[in-house]
Amino acid sequence: MTEARVDRNFVRLAAGQAHFRSAGASRSGGPPALYCAHASPGSSLGLTPILAQFGVDRFAFAPDMLGNGDSDPPDLDAPTIDFYADCAAELLDKLELDQVDFYGSHTGAQIGLELAIRHPDRVRRLVLDGGPLFPPALKQELLAHYAPQVTPDAFGGQLAWAWHFMRDQMWHFPYFMRDPEHRMLKTMVPPPEALHQAVVDVLKALGTYHLAYRAAFSHDVAARAPLVRTPTLVMATDTDPLGVYVDDLSALIPGAVAIRVPRDQRIAAVRQFIDG
C-alpha cells in the first residue's frame, strides 16, 4: 500500500506553540484537508498511520493538543473543550485552510464536536471515533480519580506511575477500577514498544497531561451534540470501551451515522464516510 511521508512542524498559536505532524500537500480542486485530533493522554504520533494513508491524495495533519506531546502547555490553568476547539480554529487560520474534514478520537472527538458547533463553516464532515457520553456519576468518578496531577519526586516515582497508568489503561476501563466487571476484552496485549511510547508521551507532558482529560470529563456532550449540523459519523472499534456510547451519541446528532468496525478497518471506514 502506498503511503505518504509524515513530517513534523511547529506553529505559533496565541496560547502557545503547537507541534503537529502532517502528510501530503494541499491540492487545488482536490479533496479537503483532513484534521486529525488525538485521544488523551497521547500525541499525534498515534495518528501517523492515518496521516500516511490520507496524505497520498490530500493534506492530512494532526496537532499535539496544547499540554500534550511536544506542544507547549496551554496558557490557562483549567482549559475547556471550548478552548481547544478555538485553538483548532486558529490552527486552521495559520495553515490557511478555510474548511476541513475532521477525525477525532476520544478527547479529540469532543474537540471536533465543539469545533463543528462553534465554527460550523470550518468542518465539512465530522468523524467521532469513540465519542464519550458518560453518565453523570461516572463523570464524577473520572474527574476525581482518572487524571491526577503528577510532579517529579526525588525517587523517580513518576516513572513507575506513568508505566502503570498506561499499562492499566490497556486492561481496564476506567483503569483505576481493576475488577472483572471493568476488564476490557482484547484479543492481544499491545507490544512492549507501544506501551513504552505511550509512557514517553505521558512523561513529556507530565505536568499538564491531566488538563485535556479534565476538560473532556467536564464537557457536557449530551447537551452539545444536538447542536451539530455537520454530516457526522459516530464510530468505534471493537476494542474501544467507549463503543457502548455509539448508538446513544449518534441518536443525539441530527442525521448522524453509527458504525462499529474491527480496529484494522478503522481507516477504511473513515475514508468511506468522508469521500462518500
DAZI-V132975 format. One record per residue. N is the residue number from 0. SS is DSSP state (H for helix, E for strand, C for the rest). BURIAL is 1 if it has 9 or more other ideal C-beta (glycine too) atoms within 8 Angstrom, else 0. D_CENTER is the distance of its C-alpha to the mean C-alpha in Angstrom with 2 decimals. Layout:
N SS BURIAL D_CENTER
N SS BURIAL D_CENTER
This chain:
0 C 0 25.12
1 C 0 24.92
2 C 0 21.91
3 C 1 21.39
4 C 0 21.37
5 E 1 18.20
6 E 0 19.16
7 E 0 17.94
8 E 0 18.69
9 E 0 18.61
10 E 1 19.05
11 E 0 20.53
12 E 1 19.03
13 C 0 21.12
14 C 1 19.11
15 E 1 18.84
16 E 1 18.52
17 E 1 15.16
18 E 1 14.77
19 E 1 13.30
20 E 1 13.93
21 E 1 15.60
22 E 1 17.89
23 C 1 20.70
24 C 0 22.39
25 C 0 22.85
26 C 1 25.73
27 C 0 28.07
28 C 0 28.18
29 C 0 25.43
30 C 1 22.17
31 C 1 19.70
32 E 1 17.15
33 E 1 13.67
34 E 1 10.79
35 E 1 7.59
36 E 1 4.37
37 C 1 2.79
38 C 1 2.94
39 C 1 6.22
40 C 1 8.74
41 C 1 8.21
42 C 1 8.33
43 H 1 8.61
44 H 1 11.30
45 H 0 9.59
46 H 1 9.09
47 H 1 12.80
48 H 0 14.26
49 H 1 12.65
50 H 1 13.79
51 H 1 17.12
52 H 1 17.88
53 H 1 17.04
54 C 1 18.62
55 C 1 21.90
56 C 0 22.52
57 C 1 20.33
58 C 1 18.47
59 E 1 14.83
60 E 1 12.79
61 E 1 9.57
62 E 1 9.93
63 C 1 9.36
64 C 1 8.76
65 C 1 12.33
66 C 1 13.25
67 C 1 11.10
68 C 1 12.28
69 C 0 15.18
70 C 1 14.59
71 C 1 17.11
72 C 1 16.84
73 C 1 16.64
74 C 0 20.14
75 C 0 19.77
76 C 0 20.38
77 C 0 18.28
78 C 1 15.70
79 C 1 14.45
80 H 1 11.67
81 H 0 14.52
82 H 1 14.76
83 H 1 11.26
84 H 1 11.94
85 H 1 15.30
86 H 1 14.15
87 H 1 12.27
88 H 1 15.64
89 H 1 17.53
90 H 1 15.79
91 H 1 16.88
92 H 0 20.30
93 H 1 20.46
94 C 1 19.73
95 C 0 22.20
96 C 1 20.08
97 C 0 21.35
98 C 0 19.07
99 E 1 16.13
100 E 1 14.47
101 E 1 10.78
102 E 1 8.25
103 E 1 4.82
104 E 1 3.61
105 C 1 4.87
106 H 1 4.55
107 H 1 2.83
108 H 1 5.67
109 H 1 7.84
110 H 1 7.82
111 H 1 8.82
112 H 1 11.24
113 H 1 12.80
114 H 1 13.08
115 H 1 14.92
116 H 1 17.12
117 H 1 17.95
118 C 1 18.32
119 H 1 19.13
120 H 0 21.00
121 H 1 18.08
122 E 1 16.09
123 E 0 18.21
124 E 1 16.10
125 E 1 12.85
126 E 1 10.91
127 E 1 9.05
128 E 1 8.24
129 C 1 8.90
130 C 1 9.31
131 C 1 11.17
132 C 1 14.80
133 C 1 16.19
134 C 0 19.96
135 H 0 21.32
136 H 0 22.90
137 H 1 19.83
138 H 1 17.87
139 H 0 20.81
140 H 1 20.77
141 H 1 17.13
142 H 1 17.89
143 H 0 21.07
144 H 0 20.16
145 C 1 16.56
146 C 1 15.77
147 C 0 19.20
148 C 0 20.00
149 C 1 21.34
150 C 0 23.88
151 C 0 25.82
152 C 0 29.21
153 C 0 32.44
154 C 0 32.07
155 C 0 28.56
156 H 0 27.31
157 H 1 23.78
158 H 0 23.77
159 H 0 24.70
160 H 1 22.34
161 H 1 19.26
162 H 1 20.55
163 H 0 21.16
164 H 1 17.97
165 H 1 15.90
166 H 1 18.75
167 H 1 19.10
168 H 1 15.49
169 C 1 16.45
170 C 1 19.45
171 E 1 18.99
172 C 0 16.87
173 C 1 17.13
174 C 1 17.98
175 C 0 20.81
176 C 1 22.57
177 C 0 24.12
178 C 0 26.37
179 H 0 26.92
180 H 0 25.59
181 H 1 22.06
182 E 0 22.22
183 C 1 19.72
184 C 0 21.71
185 C 0 20.76
186 C 0 23.09
187 C 0 22.49
188 C 0 21.38
189 C 0 18.94
190 C 0 21.23
191 H 0 22.03
192 H 0 20.65
193 H 0 17.07
194 H 1 17.59
195 H 0 19.19
196 H 1 16.42
197 H 1 13.90
198 H 1 16.67
199 H 0 17.27
200 H 1 13.78
201 H 1 14.43
202 H 1 17.96
203 H 1 17.17
204 C 1 15.55
205 C 1 17.79
206 C 0 19.04
207 C 1 15.91
208 H 1 13.02
209 H 1 13.92
210 H 1 13.62
211 H 1 9.98
212 H 1 10.53
213 H 1 13.73
214 H 1 12.56
215 H 1 10.31
216 H 1 13.36
217 H 1 15.67
218 C 1 14.21
219 C 0 16.62
220 H 1 14.70
221 H 0 18.05
222 H 0 19.88
223 H 1 17.56
224 H 1 16.68
225 C 0 20.36
226 C 0 20.28
227 C 1 18.12
228 C 0 20.57
229 C 1 18.42
230 E 0 18.79
231 E 1 15.86
232 E 1 14.90
233 E 1 13.56
234 E 1 13.10
235 E 1 12.52
236 E 1 13.99
237 C 1 17.15
238 C 0 15.88
239 C 1 13.00
240 H 0 14.51
241 H 1 12.64
242 H 1 14.62
243 H 0 17.42
244 H 1 15.98
245 H 1 15.77
246 H 0 19.34
247 H 0 19.52
248 H 1 16.46
249 H 1 17.72
250 H 0 21.15
251 H 1 20.15
252 C 1 18.99
253 C 0 22.12
254 C 0 22.48
255 C 1 19.12
256 E 1 19.23
257 E 1 18.09
258 E 1 17.95
259 E 1 17.37
260 E 1 17.64
261 C 0 18.37
262 H 0 15.64
263 H 0 17.80
264 H 0 17.90
265 H 1 14.24
266 H 1 14.60
267 H 0 17.99
268 H 1 16.88
269 H 1 14.40
270 H 1 17.30
271 H 0 19.84
272 H 1 18.21
273 H 1 17.59
274 H 0 20.96
275 C 0 22.80
